[in-house]
Amino acid sequence: MASHLGQRSATLPIHFFKIILETNGERIKVPSKFTRKHGSCLSNPVSLSTPDSKKWIVYWTQEDGEVWFDKGWKEFAENYSLSYGYFVLFRFKGTSQIDVIILDKSSVELDYFSSGKGPVNTMNATQMGQEARPMPLMVPSQPRGKTQMWNVERDPNVQQVYADKGGPSHQGTNVQKKTKQQPDRMSPTQGGTCLNRPRSLKAQKVTKKFKSKHPYFTLLIEQSKLEENATKHVPKFLDCTRGQVDVMLQMENRVWWVKLICCREKYDLFSSGWPKFAKESNLEDGDVCVFELINPAIPQLQVHVFRS
């Protein structure tokens, strides 16, 4: 392995993380940016090392230029009961061993010793050295103008603050519990309910067809809301009346952070971060977006785009 580290040692170790979704329990995709930069150092299999001193042997496979942790990942996920909303932080040092830290839905590090379940698919050091070998990655060059499928636009230090504090900056936020239902809007806690009444016929049609177990709202995208420094009014989907909250917008396997300014009226405001999201998600004038509140604790909105 040492012969493969000469050109990369200045940039290692490197961290990346993945959010556990409903679709990655049996295998999980490695960020494309990581494989492009450090794929030549990635052995197959790798050893995922957790703070409870266990080592999990995981093999990766490659499909259409994308790298997936495959065989062995399901056992790892099941052992620590990884479920929707968990964060898994990977620390790659250029060797076959990757250190792993797990944060649960409360954004606090997992109690590994009480969460671990069964035997581990481990190898001893000699076996690992024999099995692990660098594998060439056939990662195609990225077409100009095409965005990556995974790219978290946040500094690693900010990510650590997020893990420690339970989210990005929430200073100034005043979250209150309601004692009775507001008469002028639907309850944000009412699952499967549309939280606004769209005015445009197009948005009404989308709302009528969209089905979800989570509360959601729809927005019709206008050209003025795609410009630099634009903001966007949204119906209240959190129980906050003042201050600001950082909200995660997720589309496929990519996420953006957008500042939500909480107002006293029945609408709040997407401010900083909204123009970046609109640009990089390739929103167009006339699109109808459905924002589905899939995790109020983060808070996290899944974004669906409907285009005629």
N, C-alpha and C positions, 0 to 999 in steps of 0.2 A: 504493500500500500504506500510506503514512503515515497516511492518513485513517482507517485501521482499527485503528491501534495506540494511540489515545489512552486508551481505557479499560483496556487490557491491559498497558501499558508497565510498571506497577508490579510485575507478577507475572512478567515475562519477563526473561531466558530461563528456560525450564522444561525439565527432563529427563524422559524416559521410556525404558524399555527393554523389549525383547522377547527371549524365549528361543526359539531356533530348534528347531522340532519337525519331525516327519516330514510334517506337514500344511501347512506354510507356506513351502515352497520356491518356489512360483510366485506367491503373493501372501501378504500378512500383514496382520492386523487391527491397526488403530491403537486404543490403549486408549480406551474410551468416556468415561472421566473427562476425558481430554485433549480429545477432540472437543467435549464439552459446554462446556468452559471456553474453549477457544481455537479452535474450529472456524471462527469468523468471520474469523480471520486466516490460515487455511490456503489457500494458492493451489493451483491445479491447472493444470499439474503443479508438483511441488516438485523442488528440486535437492538430492540427498544428497551432501554434501561429505565426503570421507575425508582422513585425514592425508597420503596420498600425492599430494595436490593434484588428484585426479580429482573430477569432478562428474557425478553420475548422474541423469538426468531420469526421474522416476517419476510416473505419473498415479495418482490415487486414484479409486475408485468407491464408491458407497454402496448398501447392500442392507439393508432392514429396519432402518434407523436405525444400522447399523454401517458404519464407514468402513474401507476396505481399500486399502493400497498395492498396486497391481495392475500395469498395463503398465509395464515397465521394471524391476520388482522382481526378476524371474527372472534377468535379465542381471546385475544387481547381485550377487545371491546366488551365481550360478555363477562370477562373476569372482573372488570371494574364497573360493570353496569352502565356503560356509556349510553346516554340517552339524549334526546333532542335538547339542544341548547348548551351542552357541555363544550368547553374549550380544551383543546389538546395542544400544548406548546412543545415543539420539537427543537432540540439543540444539537446541531450537526457539527462535529469537530473534524470531519474529514476522514474518519475511520469507519469501521463497520458498526460501531456502537453509536446510537443516537439516544441522548438523554431526553426523557419525556416528563412533563408536568401536566397534571390534569386539574382543571377548574370545573366545579359543578355549576348548577344553574344559579346558585347564589353568588357566583364569581369568586368563591373561596376555594382554596386548594383542597383537593379530595383527601379524606382520611384513608390512605391506601391500605392500612393494616386491617381496618374493619370492613373495607369494601372488597378486598381480594377474596376470591371464592375457592379456587381449586388449584390443581397442579399446573406447573408452568412448562411450556414446550421449550426448555432450555437446552443448550449445548455447552460442553466444556470449552475452555479456551482453545485447545488443540483442534477440536472439531470445527469450531467457528472459523479458525484460520484456514482450514482445509476447504470448507464449504464456501466461505465468502470470497468473492472475486469481483473486480471491477467489470462492469458490463457496459458496452458502448450504447449510448442513447441516440436514437435517430430522431432528434427534435428538429422539425422543419423551421425555417426562418419565418418570422411573423410578418404577414402582409402589412404593408404600410396603411395606416389608418384604422386597422382592426384592433380592437381592444382585447386584453387578456381575459380569459375566463375567470381568473382569480387574481385579485390585486387589492390588498388592503392598504389604502393610502394613509398610513399612520406611522409615526416614528416608533421604533422599538421601545424607547423610554416611555412614550405615551401609552403603549400597549401595557407596560408593566404597571403604570398608574391605574389603567383600567382594571387590571387584574386585582390590584390591591384595594382599590376604592369601590369596586363593584360597578364600574362604568366610567366613561369619560367625565369631564367636569360637570358636576351637578350643583355647583355653588349657586345660591340665589333661588333655587327651586323650592317652592312651597307646595308639597303634595298633601292634599286634604281628603279625608274620607267623607263621602256624602251621607247625609242623614235622611234625605228624601230625594225622590226623583225630580230632576228639573223638568218643567213642563214643556220647554221649547226645544228639546232635543232628545234623542234616544240615548239610553244608557250605554257608556263605553264597555260595560261588563256583560252586555247582552250578546252571548255568543251567536254567530251565524247571522247577525243583523247588519244591514247597511246603516251606517251612522249619519248619512246625509240623504237628501232628496235631490238628485241631479236635475238640472233644468233642461239641458240639451236632450233631444230625442235620442241621439246616439248613445249618450251615457246612460240614459234610462233603459235602453235595450240591453246594454252590457250588464247593468245591475240586475235586470230581470233574469238573465241567464246564469249569472255567476252564483255558485253555491259554495259555501264554506261553513265550517264549524266555528270559525273565529269571527269576531266583529271586523268590519271592513268599511272603507269609504271609497268613493270614486272621484276622480278629477279629470276634467277635460283640459288638455294641454293647449294653450294658446301661444302664438309666436312671441308675444311680449314676455312670457314667462320662461322663454328659452334664452334670453339675452343675458349678458354679463351683469352681475349684481342684482339679478331679478330675485324676487321673493314670491312665495306662494301661500295663499290662505288655505287652511285645511280645517275641516270640522274637528271639534274636540274629541280626541280618542284616549286621552289620559286625564286623570282627575287632578289637574293642576290649574291654578288660577293666576299665578304670577311667577316671574323668574324665567329660567330657560333650562332645557333638557337636551342632551345629545341623543339623537335617535338613529338607529341602524336601519338603513334601507338595503334590502337584499334582492338581487335579481339573478336567478340561476345560482352560480357559485361565486358571485362577486358581491362585495358590500361597500357601502359608502356611509359616512357619518354626516348627518345634517343637523344643524342647530334648530330646535323648536322653541320659539318664543311663546310662552304661555300668556294669554290675554284674559281679561275679565269678561270679554264678550263670548259669544257662542262659537267663535272661530279662533284658532291659533295660527301661527305663522312659521312656515319653513323659511329660514333666512340663510346664513352662511353655510355653504356646502350644497345648497340646492342647485345653483348654476353648474357646478362641477358634475353633480349627479345627472342633471338633464343632458349635459353635453356628452358625457362618457357612456351613458346608457342609450344614446342615439335617439332621444325623444324627438318627435316631430309635431308640427302644428296639426291639431285635429286628433291626435292620439287620445285614447281614453285609458287612464291608469287606474287599476284597483290596488289599494293599499290595504293589505290584510295583516291585522295585528296578531302575529303568531306567538309573540313572547313579550308580555307587558313588563316583565321584570327588567329587561335590558334597557329600554324597550326596542323591539325589533319588528319591522314591517316587511312583509314579503310583497314585492311589486310585480303586478301582472300588466302587460301592455297589450291593448287591443287596437288594431290598425285596420282600416278598411282598404 
